[in-house]
Amino acid sequence: MNTDLHTEPVAAGGLPAALMRRAAELGADVTVLPGDRGPLASAGIASPDPARNPLSVRARSGSPRFDVCGWSRGVELVSGSTDDLTDVVRAGVAWGRGKGIRDLRAELPFLSYDEEAEAYERGPAALVELQWRLTRQLAAEAPEFPRFGELLEAAGAEPRLRRLYVYSSHWTLGFGSGTGHPYEIEVALSAPAGAYRVLTHPHGDVIGEAGTARDAVAMAVGHLPAEAEPDAPHAPHE
């Protein structure tokens, strides 16, 4: 392990300057940007792909390691930690070239990804399917909230809601046309004691109340915009 990697950014102009020096040594063509936590501890490596945020790089305090993560359209695609600044530059180059997550992992084993990232690369429909499965799993693991599960099943039986990205917050369901953070919620449903509620979003205003989950779902559908469908912000990477 090269123990001077952590002190180099602080001693010689900050992390962006250290990344540019290392890139020059490697002959790598990258654009280094200021980070979100100040130049001593953070930087970004730009990507020409407008769907991808700059690769985020942060130096850990008191540790010779760098944390790296890459986001696209509100979804974290890759993340990892390394003590080698060369690895960070190589990750920035690969990220900027638009390599898919499997290729990034194969080239740079310190990077990892999860099933949400895999679904993202397959497209919005795969993300919607994954989120419905995870939300059903959440309901199954919380039998103490049976009304939440009833509401979820009633919503899943309604085609217009089933096509949307489902999101849960404090046992309230939000349904969005977006598939990443921040969620573009079109309507929400909650199941407190008493009447079921239809809301503008999980913590928003109450649109109306209904005596059954099915009636609440019907009311929610009536408040959906006509064009509400999952978005398609990107093409899957090869």
C-alpha positions as CSV (number, residue, x, y, z in Angstrom):
1,M,0.0,0.0,0.0
2,N,1.3,3.5,-0.9
3,T,0.9,5.3,2.4
4,D,1.6,8.8,0.9
5,L,-1.5,8.7,-1.3
6,H,-3.8,10.2,1.4
7,T,-1.4,13.0,2.4
8,E,-0.5,13.9,-1.2
9,P,-3.8,15.7,-2.1
10,V,-3.6,17.8,1.1
11,A,0.1,18.7,0.7
12,A,0.0,19.5,-2.9
13,G,-3.1,21.5,-3.8
14,G,-5.9,19.2,-3.0
15,L,-7.5,16.1,-4.5
16,P,-8.4,17.6,-7.9
17,A,-4.7,18.6,-8.4
18,A,-3.5,15.2,-7.3
19,L,-5.9,13.5,-9.8
20,M,-4.7,15.7,-12.6
21,R,-1.1,14.9,-11.9
22,R,-1.7,11.2,-11.8
23,A,-3.7,11.4,-15.0
24,A,-0.8,13.2,-16.7
25,E,1.6,10.6,-15.5
26,L,-0.6,7.9,-17.0
27,G,-1.3,9.8,-20.2
28,A,-5.0,9.7,-19.4
29,D,-7.4,12.3,-20.8
30,V,-9.8,13.2,-18.0
31,T,-11.6,16.4,-16.9
32,V,-11.3,16.8,-13.2
33,L,-13.9,19.0,-11.4
34,P,-14.2,20.4,-7.9
35,G,-15.8,18.1,-5.4
36,D,-18.8,18.6,-3.1
37,R,-16.7,18.6,0.1
38,G,-14.0,21.0,-0.7
39,P,-10.8,20.5,-2.7
40,L,-8.8,18.9,0.0
41,A,-11.1,15.9,0.3
42,S,-13.2,15.6,-2.8
43,A,-13.3,15.8,-6.6
44,G,-15.3,14.7,-9.6
45,I,-14.2,13.2,-13.0
46,A,-16.5,14.4,-15.8
47,S,-18.3,12.1,-18.2
48,P,-19.2,13.1,-21.7
49,D,-22.4,11.0,-21.3
50,P,-25.1,13.5,-20.2
51,A,-26.9,10.7,-18.4
52,R,-24.0,10.1,-16.1
53,N,-23.0,12.4,-13.3
54,P,-19.3,13.1,-12.8
55,L,-17.6,10.2,-11.0
56,S,-17.4,11.2,-7.4
57,V,-14.1,10.8,-5.5
58,R,-13.6,11.4,-1.8
59,A,-10.5,11.0,0.3
60,R,-11.3,9.4,3.7
61,S,-10.3,11.4,6.7
62,G,-7.4,9.8,8.6
63,S,-7.2,6.9,6.1
64,P,-5.1,6.3,2.9
65,R,-8.2,5.4,0.9
66,F,-10.4,6.9,-1.7
67,D,-14.2,6.3,-2.0
68,V,-15.5,6.3,-5.6
69,C,-19.1,6.2,-6.8
70,G,-20.9,6.8,-10.1
71,W,-24.5,7.9,-10.4
72,S,-26.8,8.1,-13.4
73,R,-30.3,9.5,-13.5
74,G,-30.7,9.2,-9.7
75,V,-29.4,5.6,-9.5
76,E,-26.0,4.6,-8.1
77,L,-24.4,2.3,-10.7
78,V,-21.0,1.6,-9.1
79,S,-19.1,2.3,-5.9
80,G,-15.9,1.2,-4.3
81,S,-12.9,2.0,-2.2
82,T,-9.2,1.9,-3.1
83,D,-5.9,3.1,-1.7
84,D,-4.4,3.6,-5.2
85,L,-4.9,6.9,-7.0
86,T,-4.1,5.2,-10.3
87,D,-7.2,3.0,-9.8
88,V,-9.3,6.2,-9.3
89,V,-8.0,7.7,-12.6
90,R,-8.6,4.5,-14.5
91,A,-12.1,4.3,-13.1
92,G,-12.7,7.9,-14.3
93,V,-11.5,7.0,-17.8
94,A,-13.8,3.9,-18.0
95,W,-16.7,5.8,-16.5
96,G,-16.3,8.6,-19.0
97,R,-16.2,6.1,-21.9
98,G,-19.6,4.9,-20.9
99,K,-18.6,1.3,-20.0
100,G,-21.4,-0.8,-18.5
101,I,-21.2,-2.0,-14.9
102,R,-20.0,-5.5,-15.7
103,D,-17.2,-4.2,-17.8
104,L,-16.3,-1.7,-15.1
105,R,-16.2,-4.4,-12.5
106,A,-14.1,-6.7,-14.8
107,E,-11.6,-3.9,-15.4
108,L,-11.6,-2.5,-11.9
109,P,-12.4,-5.2,-9.3
110,F,-12.5,-2.7,-6.5
111,L,-15.8,-1.4,-7.9
112,S,-19.1,-3.1,-7.2
113,Y,-22.8,-2.8,-8.1
114,D,-26.2,-4.0,-6.9
115,E,-29.4,-5.4,-8.5
116,E,-30.8,-1.9,-8.9
117,A,-27.9,-0.9,-11.1
118,E,-28.3,-4.1,-13.1
119,A,-32.0,-3.3,-13.6
120,Y,-31.2,0.3,-14.6
121,E,-29.0,-1.0,-17.5
122,R,-31.9,-3.1,-18.7
123,G,-34.2,-0.1,-18.8
124,P,-37.1,1.5,-16.9
125,A,-39.4,-1.5,-17.1
126,A,-36.8,-3.6,-15.3
127,L,-36.4,-1.0,-12.6
128,V,-40.2,-0.9,-12.1
129,E,-40.4,-4.7,-11.8
130,L,-37.6,-4.8,-9.3
131,Q,-39.1,-2.1,-7.1
132,W,-42.5,-3.9,-7.1
133,R,-40.8,-7.1,-6.0
134,L,-38.8,-5.4,-3.3
135,T,-41.9,-3.6,-2.0
136,R,-43.9,-6.8,-1.9
137,Q,-41.0,-8.3,0.0
138,L,-41.2,-5.5,2.5
139,A,-45.0,-6.0,3.0
140,A,-44.5,-9.8,3.4
141,E,-41.9,-9.1,6.1
142,A,-44.2,-6.8,8.1
143,P,-47.3,-8.8,8.9
144,E,-48.0,-6.3,11.7
145,F,-49.1,-3.9,9.0
146,P,-51.6,-6.0,7.1
147,R,-53.4,-2.9,5.6
148,F,-50.2,-1.9,3.9
149,G,-50.0,-5.3,2.2
150,E,-53.7,-5.1,1.2
151,L,-53.2,-1.7,-0.3
152,L,-50.1,-2.8,-2.2
153,E,-51.9,-5.8,-3.7
154,A,-54.9,-3.7,-4.7
155,A,-52.6,-1.2,-6.4
156,G,-50.7,-4.0,-8.2
157,A,-54.0,-5.3,-9.6
158,E,-54.6,-1.9,-11.3
159,P,-52.7,-1.8,-14.7
160,R,-52.0,2.0,-14.7
161,L,-50.5,1.9,-11.2
162,R,-48.7,-1.4,-11.8
163,R,-46.8,0.2,-14.7
164,L,-45.4,3.0,-12.4
165,Y,-42.4,3.0,-10.1
166,V,-43.7,2.2,-6.6
167,Y,-42.0,3.7,-3.6
168,S,-42.7,3.3,0.1
169,S,-42.1,5.8,2.9
170,H,-43.4,5.2,6.5
171,W,-45.9,2.6,5.2
172,T,-47.2,5.0,2.5
173,L,-47.0,4.1,-1.2
174,G,-45.9,6.6,-3.8
175,F,-46.3,5.9,-7.6
176,G,-44.0,7.7,-9.9
177,S,-43.3,8.2,-13.6
178,G,-39.6,8.6,-12.7
179,T,-37.3,5.7,-11.9
180,G,-34.6,7.4,-9.8
181,H,-33.9,9.8,-7.0
182,P,-35.6,12.2,-6.5
183,Y,-38.8,10.3,-7.2
184,E,-41.3,12.0,-9.6
185,I,-44.3,11.0,-7.6
186,E,-47.7,11.3,-9.3
187,V,-50.0,10.1,-6.5
188,A,-49.7,8.3,-3.2
189,L,-51.8,5.9,-1.0
190,S,-51.7,5.3,2.8
191,A,-53.5,2.9,5.1
192,P,-53.8,4.5,8.6
193,A,-56.3,3.2,11.0
194,G,-59.8,4.0,9.6
195,A,-60.2,5.2,6.0
196,Y,-57.6,4.7,3.3
197,R,-56.2,7.9,2.0
198,V,-55.1,9.2,-1.4
199,L,-52.4,11.9,-1.3
200,T,-50.5,14.1,-3.7
201,H,-47.3,12.3,-2.6
202,P,-46.3,10.3,0.5
203,H,-46.0,13.3,2.7
204,G,-48.3,15.6,0.8
205,D,-51.9,16.8,0.9
206,V,-54.9,14.4,1.2
207,I,-56.8,14.2,-2.0
208,G,-59.6,12.0,-0.5
209,E,-60.5,9.0,1.6
210,A,-62.1,5.7,0.9
211,G,-63.4,2.8,2.9
212,T,-61.6,0.0,1.1
213,A,-58.2,-0.4,-0.6
214,R,-59.9,-1.0,-3.9
215,D,-61.9,2.2,-3.8
216,A,-58.7,4.1,-2.7
217,V,-56.9,2.7,-5.7
218,A,-59.7,3.7,-8.1
219,M,-59.6,7.2,-6.7
220,A,-55.8,7.4,-7.1
221,V,-56.1,6.3,-10.7
222,G,-58.6,9.0,-11.3
223,H,-56.0,11.6,-10.3
224,L,-53.1,10.3,-12.4
225,P,-52.0,12.5,-15.3
226,A,-53.0,11.0,-18.6
227,E,-49.4,10.7,-19.7
228,A,-48.1,9.1,-16.5
229,E,-45.7,6.3,-17.6
230,P,-42.2,5.2,-16.5
231,D,-39.6,7.4,-18.2
232,A,-36.9,6.1,-20.4
233,P,-34.0,8.4,-19.7
234,H,-31.2,6.3,-21.2
235,A,-30.3,3.5,-23.5
236,P,-28.7,0.5,-21.8
237,H,-24.9,0.4,-22.1
238,E,-23.4,-2.3,-24.2
